[in-house]
Amino acid sequence: MPASRDVTAARVAIGSDTDLAWVRQQVRQAAAGLGFSLVQQTKLITAASELARNTLIHGGGGYMEITPCPQGTAPGLRLSFVDSGPGIRNVEQAMADGYTSGGGLGLGLSGAKRLVHEFLLDTCPGRGTTVTITAWATVVPSARPEAT
Amino acid sequence: MTDQVGANEAAAAQVCSFLQRRREQIAQRWADASLFRTVFTLSREEAVEACKAVVDALADVALSGRPEDIAAPAFGTVRDQLGRMAASRARAGFTPAQISEEVAALRAPVVELLRGEFTDSSEATAQEGVLALTVLMGSLRLVVMETALSAGEELIARQRLQLLEVATPVIKLWEGIVAVPLIGTLDSARSQVVMESLLEAIVAQRAQYAILDITGVPTVDSLVAQHLMKTVAAARLMGAECIVSGIRPAIAQTIVHLGIDLGTILTRAGLADALAYALAQQGIEVSAHRMARASTR
């Protein structure tokens, strides 16, 4: 029996600044429930915060979908950020560190990618953007086998 | 069409005169309804008085000829009272649906009384009258719910403003050293307030050192970092050196992965370290008391 709490798939609307705080809380709860370590939680929440803000500012609002996604014995969490905004014309440029079209630091997409294990960007100019990230709670193996 | 309007007006006028005539009886019946009975627990007279006020308001609305108008000025006189009643029910753990149901339950006794009036007139007239009264009671239900909900929204907006003020105290730690303990989400509105109060404190306290403690900030993403950098830059322009303290291990790792360069900002792990640094810079040495040193010799 898994020790972690049950985490079910959920959808969170992103339509205002206050929704961003709700997104962070939902991700924190789900990640903590699956047994993510504090550092892993913080990384995932920060990535979610960046992407949710992109959804709000560049995509004009949308939603986030949380789905548990275990890999073997390791619990995992997949987050999809979906908007139907203008899309990204130049993905390479958008993914570059320091490039911004919104007055920020330009680290949202590239930074979020570095914070998670899997990063998928699906965009089409005029038809919106979907960013899907996945992180697994990696259990650190003990440095050496226990003495018998 | 005009006939219909005329009939509606006639029905409304009828309902109005009915409400005025049977005011006492309606109030007596309503005072036993759960909505009034549980809110006005002190005395039955109090409940009856409250019921009469509502009946009067309804009669005035009926008189205006627009029983469906929830913005009718006549409702204004009982809006406060209705809002208090709804709030009291909500505090008792009732859901909006249940409160709405309780208001709806007020309809049956009045309709019953009205039907009793029409024993000798035609069925059509009776129908018109009951319909007008039903519309009127529906409006009352909407008014109660609207009042309750807008009160809730007002409360939330007020609390948000309060939070904005409360959450950003600037503390004078020492002569020339001020600190802001940041707690919670640092969004654009909050960081604006923080920056303003910090800059004001720097001037007022003639501070040379300002400490921003982020122990209570759960997430530092690129926007929060940008807000911090802007605040530090502004403080620097005022001639104060800024120290960001309270960076937890998890936050530190996240900032590095995110690629944020905080190299230009002076940082310390804890508030105590930041204070020690600022004191040392001012040439103030913190040491144990002479007596204590003597005893260890």
Interface residues (C-beta under 8 A of the other chain):
Chain A: D17 L20 A21 R24 R28 L38 V39 Q41 T42 K43 I45 T46 S49 E50 R53 D97 G104 L105 L107 G108 S110 G111 A112 R114 L115
Chain B: T185 D187 S188 A189 P218 T219 V220 D221 S222 L223 A225 Q226 P249 A250 I251 Q253 T254 H257 L258 G259 I260
